[in-house]
Amino acid sequence: MSRRTVTRAGLLAAALALTPATARAAAARDLVLRLPAPTGPYKIGATTLHLVDPSRNDPWKPEIGVREVMVTVLHPARTVRGYPRAPQLTPGAAELFTLLGPEIRQGLPRAGVDWAATLTHTHPGAPVAPGRRPVLVYSPGGGDARTMGTSLAEELASHGWVVVTVDHPGDASEVDFPTERPGRDKVRPTVFLGPPDAEQFRTMIDTRLADVRFVLDRLEALEGPLGRALDLGRVGIYGHSAGGTTAAQTLYDDRRIAAAVNLEGYLDRADGELFPVARDGVDRPLLLLGTDGFRDARLDRSWSAMLAHPGGRTVRRQLDDAGHWAFTDYAALVPQLNAAGLMATADRVRLVGAIEPRTSVPAVRRLVRSFFARTVPHRAAQ
């Protein structure tokens, strides 16, 4: 995808052109997409956290003065009675994604979808189920928000893990904060409207690594019922694309992590320099999960370097007839757009492959869930 030159001012002007009345009228006619239901025995509650790190500045917008991270903690719930399901995107996030989505993911429709109407299977505020549970951290792909990893996160939470999904603002397509602050609006857009160059990629991964360390530190300080539910002696991490790179390198950097899943993230920098995890290897389990549709020489080189280390703690698996975003919610959403005539078949195949969601979604869920069941297992409630 060639680099876009859409300006933030232009995007905001387009958003303001949609008055509330016209937006409501359009939404009444727009397609409502559906996410697949999780398969586990637990209903899911959630808490959203706005975490501020005053020790770092934001690399993309230094005028903010601090580094902020938005996090959702999904957990097995004691009950969900009286707690409605949450939308995948907040109204503000949906409004911006309607404009940014087609710029970030070529082929997404510019109209005809009510992105604010998709419901998750998560019930914000629902009380935490008793017991201490292992924790899984999720880092999304470059240009994606944590919300595009909802389906897999819900699947894991429904099977008893606490899942912490992390946004990396400035990198993520859009991040909705509780309030605006000097240096940014309430809903912050991505700086990427095309692939990052080598220096941007380095900044992106370095920032993500620091974000994840910060989130783990803050989880250790979390109090109340949610804090007591976290067994931080059993922590795994998974991520897609740049998030997969982040997951693998975090496994190398941080002994708090017991195992990691890299969903098709390169293990080298754009100039070919291997990340330390691929150069030196790691002594804990790592799953490299890719597709035939994204496989290229760079991925093979960096993953082969990882697999060459003795000990057999790293394994590679492949999903066939699939594209790079088959590991995200696009696996379920893009075929619905294609079936409704809002997205070309060629664009669908390029994003998620020809594989049907009835095959890809269970396959990815099963591979990730079974890996963590072996490496970050459940114990009896404590």
C-alpha positions in Angstrom: 0.0 0.0 0.0 1.5 3.4 -1.0 1.9 6.0 1.7 -1.2 8.2 2.1 -1.1 11.9 2.6 -4.5 12.3 4.3 -4.0 15.0 7.0 -5.5 14.9 10.4 -7.2 18.2 9.8 -8.8 16.8 6.7 -10.0 13.8 8.5 -11.5 15.9 11.3 -13.2 18.1 8.8 -14.8 15.1 7.1 -16.0 13.9 10.5 -17.5 17.2 11.3 -19.4 17.2 8.0 -21.5 14.4 9.4 -24.0 16.1 11.5 -25.7 14.0 14.2 -28.9 13.8 12.2 -27.2 12.7 9.0 -25.1 10.2 10.9 -28.2 8.6 12.5 -29.9 8.5 9.2 -27.0 6.8 7.5 -26.5 4.4 10.4 -30.1 3.2 10.1 -29.3 1.9 6.6 -25.8 0.6 7.2 -24.6 -3.0 7.6 -24.2 -4.3 11.2 -21.3 -6.7 11.5 -21.1 -9.6 14.0 -18.3 -11.1 15.9 -18.1 -14.9 16.5 -19.1 -16.0 20.0 -16.5 -17.4 22.3 -16.7 -21.1 23.1 -15.6 -21.3 26.7 -17.7 -21.9 29.8 -17.2 -18.5 31.3 -19.1 -15.3 30.7 -16.7 -12.3 30.3 -16.4 -9.1 32.2 -14.0 -6.2 31.5 -12.3 -3.2 33.0 -10.7 -0.4 30.9 -7.6 1.3 32.3 -6.0 4.6 31.2 -2.4 4.3 32.3 0.0 7.2 32.3 3.8 6.8 32.4 5.3 10.2 33.4 8.8 8.8 33.0 8.5 8.6 29.2 7.4 11.1 26.5 5.3 10.1 23.6 7.6 9.4 20.6 5.0 10.4 18.0 3.7 13.6 19.7 6.2 14.9 22.1 4.0 17.9 22.9 1.9 15.5 25.0 4.7 15.3 27.6 3.9 11.8 28.9 3.3 8.3 27.4 -0.3 7.1 27.8 -1.5 3.6 27.2 -5.1 2.3 27.0 -5.8 -1.2 28.2 -8.8 -3.5 28.5 -8.7 -6.3 31.0 -11.1 -9.1 30.1 -11.8 -11.7 32.8 -14.1 -14.5 33.7 -17.2 -13.0 35.3 -19.1 -14.2 38.4 -22.3 -13.0 36.7 -23.2 -10.7 33.8 -26.8 -10.1 34.8 -27.5 -6.4 34.5 -24.3 -5.7 32.6 -24.9 -5.1 28.9 -22.6 -6.2 26.2 -20.1 -3.6 25.0 -19.7 -2.3 21.4 -16.5 -3.2 19.7 -15.8 0.4 19.0 -17.0 3.5 21.0 -19.0 6.0 19.0 -15.9 8.3 18.8 -13.6 5.5 17.7 -16.1 4.3 15.1 -16.5 7.7 13.6 -12.8 8.1 13.1 -12.3 4.5 11.9 -15.0 5.0 9.3 -12.6 7.6 7.8 -9.3 6.0 8.6 -10.1 2.4 7.9 -10.0 2.5 4.1 -6.7 4.4 4.3 -5.1 1.9 6.6 -6.6 -1.3 5.2 -7.1 -0.8 1.5 -10.4 -2.2 0.3 -12.5 -1.5 3.4 -15.7 0.4 2.4 -15.9 4.1 2.8 -19.6 3.9 3.6 -22.3 1.4 4.2 -21.1 0.0 7.6 -22.2 1.0 11.1 -18.9 0.4 12.8 -20.4 1.6 16.2 -23.1 -1.2 16.1 -20.9 -4.3 16.3 -21.4 -5.8 19.7 -18.8 -7.8 21.6 -19.5 -10.7 24.0 -18.0 -8.8 26.9 -19.9 -7.1 29.8 -18.0 -4.1 31.2 -18.2 -3.8 35.0 -19.4 -7.4 35.6 -17.8 -8.8 38.8 -14.7 -10.9 38.6 -15.2 -14.7 39.1 -13.4 -16.0 42.2 -9.9 -17.4 42.1 -6.5 -16.3 40.8 -6.0 -16.8 37.1 -3.1 -16.8 34.6 -2.7 -13.6 32.5 -2.2 -13.2 28.8 -1.1 -9.9 27.3 -2.1 -8.9 23.7 -0.3 -6.4 21.4 -2.1 -5.7 18.1 -0.5 -5.2 14.7 0.9 -1.9 13.4 -2.0 0.4 12.5 -4.5 -1.7 14.4 -6.2 -0.9 17.6 -6.6 -3.4 20.4 -10.3 -3.6 19.5 -9.5 -5.5 16.3 -8.2 -8.4 18.5 -11.5 -8.8 20.4 -12.6 -12.2 19.2 -9.5 -14.1 20.1 -9.2 -12.2 23.4 -12.8 -13.1 24.3 -12.1 -16.7 23.4 -9.2 -17.0 25.8 -11.0 -15.1 28.6 -14.0 -17.5 28.2 -11.7 -20.4 28.8 -10.4 -18.9 32.1 -7.5 -16.6 31.4 -7.4 -12.9 32.2 -6.5 -11.2 28.9 -5.0 -7.7 28.8 -5.3 -6.0 25.4 -3.0 -3.1 24.9 -3.3 -0.1 22.6 -0.1 1.7 21.4 -1.3 5.2 20.8 0.1 7.0 17.7 0.6 3.6 16.1 -3.0 2.2 16.6 -5.6 3.3 14.0 -7.5 5.2 16.7 -7.5 5.3 20.5 -10.4 6.7 22.5 -9.2 8.2 25.8 -11.5 9.2 28.7 -10.8 12.9 28.0 -8.7 15.0 25.8 -5.5 16.6 27.1 -3.0 19.2 25.8 -1.3 17.8 22.8 -4.0 15.4 21.7 -7.8 15.1 21.1 -10.0 12.6 23.0 -9.8 10.2 20.1 -6.3 10.0 18.8 -5.6 8.9 15.2 -2.6 6.9 13.9 0.4 8.5 12.5 0.6 5.7 9.9 -1.4 5.8 6.7 1.0 3.5 5.0 3.9 1.2 5.9 6.4 2.7 8.3 10.0 3.3 7.1 13.0 1.8 8.8 13.3 4.5 11.5 9.6 4.5 12.2 9.6 0.7 12.5 12.4 0.9 15.0 10.6 3.6 17.0 7.4 1.6 16.9 8.8 -1.7 18.2 11.0 0.0 20.9 7.9 2.0 22.1 5.8 -1.1 22.2 8.4 -3.0 24.2 8.4 -0.2 26.7 4.6 0.0 26.7 4.3 -3.7 27.6 6.9 -3.5 30.4 5.0 -0.5 31.8 1.7 -2.4 31.6 3.2 -5.4 33.4 4.5 -3.1 36.1 1.2 -1.5 36.6 -0.7 -4.8 36.7 1.6 -5.8 39.6 0.4 -2.7 41.5 -3.3 -3.3 40.7 -5.5 -3.6 43.8 -9.1 -4.6 44.5 -10.9 -7.7 43.2 -9.3 -7.4 39.7 -5.8 -7.2 41.1 -6.4 -10.2 43.4 -7.6 -12.2 40.3 -4.3 -11.8 38.5 -1.7 -14.6 39.0 1.3 -12.7 37.7 3.5 -15.8 38.3 1.8 -17.2 35.2 2.0 -14.7 32.3 2.0 -15.2 28.5 2.0 -12.8 25.7 0.7 -12.9 22.1 0.6 -10.4 19.3 -0.1 -9.9 15.6 2.4 -8.5 13.1 4.3 -5.8 14.9 2.6 -7.1 18.0 4.0 -10.5 17.3 7.5 -9.0 17.0 6.8 -7.3 20.4 5.6 -10.6 22.0 8.6 -12.6 20.9 11.1 -9.9 22.0 9.3 -9.4 25.3 9.7 -13.1 26.0 13.5 -12.6 25.5 13.6 -9.4 27.6 11.3 -10.1 30.5 11.6 -13.1 32.7 8.0 -12.5 33.9 6.8 -13.9 30.6 6.5 -17.7 30.5 5.5 -18.2 26.8 4.7 -16.2 23.7 2.8 -16.5 20.4 4.0 -14.5 17.4 1.2 -14.2 14.9 3.2 -13.4 11.8 5.6 -10.7 13.1 9.0 -10.2 11.6 11.9 -11.0 13.9 14.3 -8.5 12.3 14.4 -4.8 11.7 13.7 -3.3 8.3 17.5 -3.2 7.6 17.8 -6.9 8.2 19.3 -6.8 11.7 17.9 -9.7 13.8 16.2 -8.9 17.0 18.1 -10.4 20.0 15.4 -13.1 20.4 16.1 -14.4 16.9 19.9 -13.9 17.2 20.4 -15.5 20.6 17.3 -17.7 21.0 15.2 -18.1 24.1 14.8 -20.7 26.8 10.9 -20.6 27.0 8.2 -21.7 24.6 7.5 -19.6 21.5 4.9 -20.3 18.8 5.5 -18.8 15.4 2.1 -18.9 13.6 1.9 -17.7 10.0 -0.1 -17.9 6.8 0.8 -19.0 3.3 -0.5 -15.7 2.0 2.0 -13.5 3.8 5.1 -15.7 3.7 8.1 -14.0 2.2 11.9 -14.2 2.2 12.3 -11.7 5.1 9.9 -13.6 7.3 11.4 -17.0 6.4 14.9 -15.7 7.1 14.1 -14.2 10.6 11.9 -17.1 11.6 14.5 -19.7 10.4 17.1 -18.0 12.5 14.8 -18.3 15.5 14.1 -22.0 14.8 17.8 -22.8 14.3 18.6 -22.5 18.0 18.9 -25.8 19.9 16.4 -26.9 22.5 13.2 -27.2 20.5 11.3 -24.5 22.5 10.2 -22.7 19.3 7.7 -24.2 16.9 6.3 -23.0 13.6 2.8 -23.6 12.3 1.0 -22.3 9.2 -2.6 -21.5 8.3 -3.2 -22.2 4.6 -5.4 -20.3 2.1 -5.1 -17.3 4.5 -3.9 -13.7 4.6 -2.1 -11.7 7.1 -5.2 -10.3 8.9 -6.8 -13.7 9.4 -5.4 -13.5 13.0 -7.6 -10.5 13.7 -11.3 -9.7 13.8 -11.0 -9.0 10.1 -11.2 -12.8 9.6 -14.9 -12.7 10.5 -15.7 -9.1 9.5 -14.2 -8.9 6.0 -16.2 -11.9 4.6 -19.4 -10.2 5.8 -18.4 -7.0 3.9 -17.6 -9.1 0.8 -20.9 -11.0 1.0 -22.8 -7.7 1.3 -21.2 -6.3 -1.8 -19.3 -3.7 0.1 -15.8 -5.1 -0.5 -14.2 -6.7 -3.6 -13.3 -10.3 -3.5 -9.7 -9.5 -4.4 -9.4 -7.2 -1.4 -11.0 -9.8 0.8 -8.4 -12.4 -0.3 -5.5 -10.0 0.1 -6.5 -9.2 3.7 -7.7 -12.5 5.1 -7.3 -15.0 2.3 -9.9 -17.2 0.6 -10.3 -19.3 3.8 -13.8 -19.2 5.2 -14.2 -17.8 8.8 -15.9 -21.0 9.9 -12.5 -22.6 9.3 -10.0 -19.8 10.1 -11.5 -18.5 13.3 -11.7 -22.0 15.1 -8.3 -22.9 13.8 -6.5 -19.8 15.1 -8.4 -20.1 18.4 -7.5 -23.7 18.8 -3.8 -23.3 18.0 -3.4 -20.3 20.4 -5.6 -21.7 23.2 -3.9 -25.2 23.1 -0.4 -23.6 23.2 -1.2 -21.5 26.3 -3.0 -24.4 27.9 0.4 -26.2 27.8 2.6 -23.3 28.7 0.6 -21.0 30.9 -1.8 -23.6 32.4 -4.7 -23.2 34.8 -4.5 -24.5 38.3 -7.3 -25.0 40.8 -8.7 -21.6 42.0 -6.6 -20.2 44.9 
